[in-house]
Amino acid sequence: MESMFEGLQLKLPFLKALNDENYKNPTPIQKECIPKALNGSDIIGIAQTGTGKTAAFSIPILQMLNASQPANKKRDTRALILAPTRELAIQIGSSVRLYGKYIAFKHTLIYGGVGQKTQVESLKRGVDLIIATPGRLLDLISQGVCKLDKVEYFVLDEADRMLDMGFINDVKKIVKVLPKQKQTLFFSATMPLAVENLASKLLNYPEHISIEPSSTPVQKIKQLVSFVRAEDKRKYLKNLLKEIKFNSVIIFTRTKHGANRLSTEIKSLNINSDALHGNKSQAARQRTLKDFKLGKINVLVATDIAARGIDIEGVSHIINFELPNVPEDYIHRIGRTARAGASGTAISICAPNEQPFLESIEKLMGFSIKVSDGKPSTNREEIYKKNKKRPPKKSININKTHSKTSSDIDAEEKRTPNNRRKSNKKKRKVFFKSTKFKAKK
């Protein structure tokens, strides 16, 4: 059967790889981006998560790398893809391996949370393409083991999440060591002012591709909200999991402890479940994702940062056990379903003190979510005075000289409430010792 990809200037090895995966029709972002990237244009792409943008930037880069193979065995790094999280970097790496399986090229993944020995050895052998998170990449650059002076193609993926996680300054430092003459592909789901300013500095006369308006969710997702009192949420969720017909479900919570607790309770219903969050080791997180992808786990309970890079087909339902206090995070959450044109359902369980979050989400999207159960509270004291709404995120000073690295993020994730209490106890103990020492006899 003839593939629609043939009209995008793609060579036979890539058409064959796409055909192996039964990819027949390119998505809108792929139709727009692939030919323009192959023509050498800088690109700024605004597209929803799950629209196929990984293929939109990785396939043309692989084709251009393959068009000029190095004469010697030692390879210089000619392409760099930056991603905000380890999970997303690993996901991009899997896609690159898939699309490039019929060409001769070498790539490596560079991210924190694991030892750097294997990564350094790969760099010393030479690679054509690096897929990396900013923190670890900067570490290896400073150690002198990663050279990027021959980079011809640069991709910055999910730039808005880079901003949210405090990586903008790290990105700027990395850009400084790249050649001025290069092709840059810049992708973001939303375009806040700081991201727009960064794009203007990185791109030269870029082609603008906007598949959907910024921060608009995938239209094929059926969105529902149930109004439930906070103390009844767990009972409601258990009944919901018994009633709905699902293939695989991702449930979002705000905290790591909450994810663990909820996963344990779901297991008691004889449903295979596991938690995904930053306190788990990288190996454990990858094992959980693999089991979820293979269907060994039916319900995955996750926090926002840990689930950012999940790109798994067949997720039928997203359940917001707790609504996010940042409206854009809702968009990213529900984008885990309805991947690559499929349909899906997103259900939000909203307590009275989360109604302000729901209002912010609906304002961002421009429409109200259909109510499936319950009624919103009208008690202002219940909604506002007891509202545990967190303060808005501080705006990031792009002129600040230091920003969070992946190591910083990992350290912050490990600062659980129990650890903080232990730390405070130690401080109090030292204080009492010092006062006793100073007391008069």
C-alpha positions as CSV (number, residue, x, y, z in Angstrom):
1,M,0.0,0.0,0.0
2,E,1.3,3.4,-1.0
3,S,2.3,5.6,2.0
4,M,1.4,9.3,2.2
5,F,5.0,9.8,3.6
6,E,6.3,9.4,0.1
7,G,5.3,13.0,-0.8
8,L,7.5,14.4,2.0
9,Q,10.9,14.0,0.2
10,L,11.8,11.0,2.5
11,K,14.3,8.4,1.2
12,L,13.6,4.7,1.0
13,P,15.3,3.6,4.3
14,F,12.9,5.9,6.3
15,L,9.8,5.0,4.3
16,K,10.7,1.3,4.9
17,A,11.1,1.9,8.7
18,L,7.7,3.8,8.8
19,N,6.0,1.1,6.8
20,D,7.3,-1.5,9.3
21,E,5.4,0.3,12.0
22,N,2.3,0.6,9.8
23,Y,2.6,4.4,9.7
24,K,0.7,5.4,6.5
25,N,-0.5,8.9,7.0
26,P,1.7,11.7,8.4
27,T,0.2,13.9,11.1
28,P,-0.3,17.7,10.4
29,I,2.9,18.7,12.2
30,Q,4.8,16.0,10.2
31,K,3.3,17.3,6.9
32,E,4.4,20.8,7.7
33,C,7.7,20.2,9.4
34,I,9.5,17.4,7.5
35,P,9.8,19.1,4.0
36,K,10.8,22.5,5.5
37,A,13.4,20.9,7.8
38,L,14.8,19.0,4.8
39,N,15.1,22.3,2.9
40,G,17.3,23.6,5.7
41,S,14.9,26.1,7.3
42,D,14.9,27.0,11.0
43,I,11.5,26.0,12.5
44,I,9.5,27.1,15.4
45,G,6.7,24.6,16.0
46,I,3.8,25.0,18.4
47,A,1.9,21.7,18.7
48,Q,0.0,19.8,21.2
49,T,1.6,16.8,23.0
50,G,0.9,13.6,21.1
51,T,0.8,15.1,17.6
52,G,3.8,13.2,16.3
53,K,6.4,16.0,16.6
54,T,9.2,13.6,17.5
55,A,9.1,12.1,14.1
56,A,8.7,15.6,12.6
57,F,12.1,16.6,13.8
58,S,14.0,13.3,14.1
59,I,13.4,11.8,10.7
60,P,14.6,14.8,8.6
61,I,17.7,15.1,10.9
62,L,18.5,11.4,10.4
63,Q,18.1,11.8,6.6
64,M,20.4,14.8,6.5
65,L,23.0,13.0,8.7
66,N,22.8,10.0,6.4
67,A,23.4,12.1,3.3
68,S,26.9,13.0,4.4
69,Q,28.6,10.1,6.2
70,P,32.0,10.7,7.8
71,A,35.0,9.5,5.9
72,N,36.8,8.2,9.0
73,K,35.6,5.9,11.8
74,K,35.9,8.6,14.4
75,R,32.6,10.5,14.3
76,D,32.0,14.1,15.4
77,T,28.7,15.0,17.0
78,R,26.7,16.7,14.3
79,A,23.2,16.8,15.8
80,L,21.9,17.6,19.3
81,I,18.4,17.1,20.7
82,L,17.7,18.7,24.1
83,A,14.8,17.4,26.2
84,P,13.7,18.5,29.7
85,T,13.3,15.1,31.4
86,R,15.1,11.7,31.4
87,E,11.9,10.0,30.4
88,L,11.3,12.2,27.4
89,A,15.0,11.8,26.3
90,I,14.7,8.0,26.5
91,Q,11.4,8.1,24.5
92,I,13.1,10.2,21.8
93,G,16.0,7.8,21.8
94,S,13.6,4.9,21.2
95,S,12.0,6.7,18.3
96,V,15.3,7.6,16.7
97,R,16.4,4.0,16.9
98,L,13.2,3.0,15.2
99,Y,13.3,5.5,12.4
100,G,17.0,5.1,11.7
101,K,17.2,1.3,11.8
102,Y,18.1,1.0,8.1
103,I,20.9,3.5,8.1
104,A,24.4,3.6,9.6
105,F,24.5,6.1,12.4
106,K,25.5,6.3,16.1
107,H,23.7,8.1,18.9
108,T,23.8,8.2,22.6
109,L,21.6,9.3,25.5
110,I,22.9,11.7,28.2
111,Y,20.9,12.3,31.3
112,G,21.3,12.5,35.1
113,G,20.2,10.1,37.8
114,V,22.6,7.4,36.5
115,G,26.4,7.0,36.4
116,Q,28.2,8.9,33.6
117,K,30.8,6.2,32.8
118,T,28.9,4.6,30.0
119,Q,27.9,8.0,28.6
120,V,31.5,9.2,28.6
121,E,32.7,6.0,26.9
122,S,30.1,6.5,24.1
123,L,31.3,10.1,23.6
124,K,34.9,9.0,23.3
125,R,34.0,6.4,20.7
126,G,32.2,9.1,18.7
127,V,28.5,9.6,17.9
128,D,26.6,11.4,15.2
129,L,23.7,12.4,17.5
130,I,23.3,13.2,21.2
131,I,19.9,13.2,22.9
132,A,20.3,14.9,26.3
133,T,18.9,16.7,29.3
134,P,20.6,20.0,30.0
135,G,22.0,19.4,33.5
136,R,24.1,16.3,32.8
137,L,25.1,17.6,29.3
138,L,26.6,20.8,30.9
139,D,28.5,18.6,33.5
140,L,30.1,16.6,30.7
141,I,30.9,19.8,28.7
142,S,32.6,21.3,31.7
143,Q,34.6,18.1,32.2
144,G,35.8,18.4,28.6
145,V,34.5,15.1,27.5
146,C,31.7,16.4,25.3
147,K,32.5,18.5,22.2
148,L,29.7,20.3,20.4
149,D,31.7,22.5,18.0
150,K,30.7,20.4,15.0
151,V,27.0,20.4,15.6
152,E,25.0,21.2,12.4
153,Y,21.5,20.4,13.6
154,F,20.0,21.5,17.0
155,V,16.6,20.6,18.4
156,L,15.1,22.1,21.5
157,D,12.0,20.1,22.5
158,E,9.3,21.1,25.0
159,A,10.8,24.5,25.6
160,D,7.9,25.5,27.8
161,R,8.7,22.7,30.2
162,M,12.4,23.7,30.1
163,L,11.2,27.1,31.5
164,D,9.0,25.5,34.1
165,M,11.8,23.3,35.4
166,G,14.3,26.2,35.5
167,F,16.5,25.0,32.7
168,I,16.4,28.1,30.5
169,N,19.8,29.4,31.7
170,D,21.3,25.9,31.2
171,V,20.0,25.9,27.6
172,K,21.6,29.3,27.0
173,K,25.0,28.1,28.3
174,I,24.8,25.0,26.0
175,V,23.8,27.2,23.0
176,K,27.0,29.3,23.6
177,V,29.2,26.3,22.8
178,L,27.4,25.4,19.6
179,P,28.5,26.8,16.2
180,K,26.7,29.9,15.1
181,Q,26.0,28.4,11.7
182,K,23.5,25.6,12.3
183,Q,19.9,24.6,11.7
184,T,17.6,25.0,14.7
185,L,14.3,23.3,15.3
186,F,12.4,24.7,18.3
187,F,9.2,23.1,19.7
188,S,6.9,24.0,22.5
189,A,3.3,23.2,23.4
190,T,2.8,26.8,24.7
191,M,4.5,30.0,24.0
192,P,4.9,32.2,27.2
193,L,6.9,35.4,26.8
194,A,10.2,34.0,28.2
195,V,10.0,31.1,25.7
196,E,9.2,33.5,22.9
197,N,12.3,35.6,23.8
198,L,14.5,32.5,23.8
199,A,13.2,31.5,20.4
200,S,13.9,34.9,18.9
201,K,17.6,34.6,20.0
202,L,18.1,31.1,18.7
203,L,16.3,31.1,15.3
204,N,17.2,32.8,12.0
205,Y,14.2,33.7,9.8
206,P,12.3,30.6,11.1
207,E,9.3,28.9,9.5
208,H,6.4,29.2,11.9
209,I,4.2,26.1,12.2
210,S,1.2,26.2,14.6
211,I,-1.0,23.1,14.3
212,E,-3.3,24.0,17.2
213,P,-3.7,27.2,19.2
214,S,-1.4,27.4,22.3
215,S,-2.6,25.5,25.3
216,T,-5.6,23.9,23.6
217,P,-6.1,20.2,24.4
218,V,-6.5,17.5,21.9
219,Q,-10.0,17.7,20.5
220,K,-10.5,13.9,20.4
221,I,-10.3,13.6,24.2
222,K,-13.6,13.3,26.0
223,Q,-13.3,15.5,29.1
224,L,-15.5,15.0,32.2
225,V,-15.4,16.4,35.7
226,S,-17.0,14.9,38.9
227,F,-17.6,17.0,41.9
228,V,-16.7,15.0,45.0
229,R,-15.9,16.0,48.6
230,A,-12.2,15.5,49.4
231,E,-12.9,12.8,52.1
232,D,-14.9,10.8,49.5
233,K,-12.4,10.9,46.7
234,R,-10.8,7.5,47.3
235,K,-14.1,5.6,47.6
236,Y,-15.3,7.4,44.4
237,L,-12.1,6.5,42.5
238,K,-12.4,2.8,43.5
239,N,-16.0,2.7,42.3
240,L,-14.9,4.5,39.1
241,L,-12.2,1.9,38.3
242,K,-14.8,-0.9,38.7
243,E,-17.4,0.8,36.5
244,I,-15.4,2.1,33.5
245,K,-14.1,-0.1,30.7
246,F,-10.4,0.7,30.4
247,N,-7.3,-0.8,28.7
248,S,-4.8,1.2,30.6
249,V,-5.2,4.2,32.9
250,I,-2.8,6.9,34.2
251,I,-3.9,8.5,37.5
252,F,-2.3,11.9,38.4
253,T,-1.6,13.0,42.0
254,R,0.3,16.0,43.2
255,T,2.7,14.2,45.6
256,K,5.0,11.2,45.5
257,H,3.7,9.9,48.9
258,G,0.1,10.2,47.5
259,A,1.1,8.2,44.4
260,N,2.5,5.4,46.5
261,R,-0.5,5.3,48.8
262,L,-3.0,5.3,46.0
263,S,-1.2,2.6,44.0
264,T,-1.2,0.4,47.1
265,E,-5.0,0.9,47.6
266,I,-5.7,0.1,43.9
267,K,-3.7,-3.1,44.2
268,S,-6.1,-4.2,46.9
269,L,-8.9,-4.2,44.2
270,N,-6.9,-6.9,42.4
271,I,-5.9,-4.4,39.7
272,N,-2.2,-4.4,38.6
273,S,-0.9,-1.0,39.6
274,D,2.4,0.8,40.3
275,A,3.6,4.3,41.1
276,L,5.9,6.5,39.0
277,H,7.6,9.4,40.7
278,G,11.0,11.1,41.2
279,N,11.9,9.2,44.4
280,K,12.2,6.0,42.4
281,S,15.5,5.1,40.8
282,Q,15.9,5.5,37.1
283,A,16.0,1.7,36.6
284,A,12.8,1.3,38.6
285,R,11.0,4.0,36.7
286,Q,12.0,2.4,33.3
287,R,10.9,-1.0,34.6
288,T,7.5,0.4,35.6
289,L,7.1,2.2,32.2
290,K,8.0,-1.0,30.4
291,D,5.5,-3.1,32.4
292,F,2.8,-0.5,31.7
293,K,3.6,-0.5,28.0
294,L,3.4,-4.3,27.9
295,G,0.1,-4.4,29.8
296,K,1.6,-6.0,32.9
297,I,0.4,-2.9,34.8
298,N,-3.1,-1.6,34.0
299,V,-3.1,1.5,36.3
300,L,-0.2,3.8,36.6
301,V,-0.3,6.4,39.4
302,A,2.1,9.3,38.5
303,T,3.2,12.7,39.4
304,D,3.5,15.4,36.8
305,I,7.3,15.6,36.3
306,A,7.8,11.8,36.3
307,A,5.1,11.3,33.6
308,R,6.1,14.2,31.3
309,G,8.0,11.9,28.9
310,I,5.4,9.1,28.7
311,D,4.5,8.4,25.1
312,I,2.6,5.1,25.1
313,E,-0.2,4.2,22.7
314,G,-3.4,2.7,24.0
315,V,-3.8,4.7,27.2
316,S,-7.6,4.8,27.3
317,H,-8.2,7.0,30.3
318,I,-6.5,9.8,32.3
319,I,-7.9,10.4,35.8
320,N,-7.0,13.6,37.7
321,F,-7.3,12.4,41.3
322,E,-6.0,15.8,42.2
323,L,-6.3,18.8,39.8
324,P,-3.1,20.6,39.1
325,N,-2.7,24.2,40.3
326,V,-1.0,25.2,37.0
327,P,-3.6,25.1,34.1
328,E,-1.0,24.1,31.5
329,D,-0.1,21.0,33.5
330,Y,-3.7,19.8,32.9
331,I,-3.1,20.1,29.1
332,H,0.1,18.0,29.4
333,R,-1.6,15.4,31.6
334,I,-4.6,14.7,29.4
335,G,-2.3,14.6,26.4
336,R,-1.0,11.2,27.6
337,T,-4.2,9.8,26.1
338,A,-5.4,10.1,22.5
339,R,-1.9,9.8,21.1
340,A,-1.3,10.0,17.4
341,G,-4.9,10.6,16.5
342,A,-6.6,8.0,18.7
343,S,-9.4,8.9,21.1
344,G,-9.4,8.9,24.9
345,T,-11.2,10.0,28.0
346,A,-10.0,12.4,30.8
347,I,-11.9,12.4,34.1
348,S,-11.2,15.0,36.8
349,I,-12.3,14.3,40.4
350,C,-12.7,17.8,41.8
351,A,-13.1,18.6,45.5
352,P,-14.6,22.0,46.6
353,N,-11.1,23.5,47.4
354,E,-10.0,22.6,43.8
355,Q,-12.8,24.5,42.1
356,P,-10.6,27.6,41.6
357,F,-8.1,25.3,39.8
358,L,-10.9,24.0,37.5
359,E,-12.0,27.6,36.8
360,S,-8.4,28.4,35.7
361,I,-8.2,25.4,33.4
362,E,-11.6,26.1,31.8
363,K,-10.5,29.8,31.3
364,L,-7.3,28.6,29.6
365,M,-9.2,26.3,27.2
366,G,-12.1,28.6,26.6
367,F,-14.9,26.2,27.4
368,S,-16.5,24.4,30.4
369,I,-15.8,20.7,31.0
370,K,-18.9,18.5,31.0
371,V,-20.1,17.5,34.5
372,S,-20.5,13.7,34.8
373,D,-21.3,13.5,38.5
374,G,-22.1,15.7,41.5
375,K,-22.5,19.5,41.7
376,P,-20.0,22.2,42.5
377,S,-20.0,23.6,46.0
378,T,-21.5,27.1,46.5
379,N,-20.0,27.5,50.0
380,R,-17.4,30.2,49.7
381,E,-15.7,29.4,53.0
382,E,-15.3,25.8,51.8
383,I,-13.9,26.8,48.4
384,Y,-11.6,29.7,49.4
385,K,-10.8,29.8,53.1
386,K,-9.8,26.2,53.2
387,N,-8.3,26.2,49.8
388,K,-4.8,24.6,49.8
389,K,-4.0,26.4,46.6
390,R,-0.3,26.8,46.2
391,P,1.1,30.2,45.3
392,P,1.8,30.7,41.6
393,K,5.2,29.8,40.3
394,K,7.8,32.5,40.6
395,S,8.8,34.0,37.3
396,I,12.2,33.0,36.3
397,N,14.8,35.7,35.9
398,I,16.5,34.8,32.6
399,N,19.5,36.9,33.5
400,K,20.2,34.9,36.7
401,T,23.6,33.3,36.4
402,H,22.6,29.9,38.0
403,S,19.7,27.6,37.2
404,K,18.6,24.2,38.4
405,T,20.4,21.2,36.9
406,S,19.0,17.7,36.7
407,S,21.0,16.9,39.9
408,D,19.3,19.8,41.7
409,I,15.9,18.5,40.6
410,D,16.7,15.0,41.8
411,A,17.9,16.5,45.2
412,E,14.7,18.5,45.6
413,E,12.5,15.4,44.8
414,K,14.3,13.5,47.6
415,R,13.5,16.2,50.2
416,T,10.4,14.5,51.5
417,P,8.5,15.9,54.5
418,N,10.0,13.1,56.7
419,N,13.5,14.1,55.6
420,R,12.8,17.7,56.4
421,R,11.5,16.8,59.9
422,K,14.6,14.8,60.6
423,S,16.7,17.7,59.4
424,N,14.8,20.1,61.7
425,K,15.3,17.7,64.7
426,K,19.0,17.7,64.1
427,K,19.1,21.4,64.1
428,R,17.1,21.7,67.3
429,K,19.4,19.1,68.9
430,V,22.5,21.1,68.1
431,F,20.8,24.3,69.4
432,F,20.0,22.8,72.8
433,K,23.6,21.4,73.1
434,S,25.0,24.9,72.4
435,T,22.7,26.6,75.0
436,K,23.6,24.0,77.6
437,F,27.3,24.6,77.0
438,K,26.9,28.4,77.4
439,A,24.9,28.1,80.6
440,K,26.5,29.3,83.9
441,K,27.5,26.7,86.4
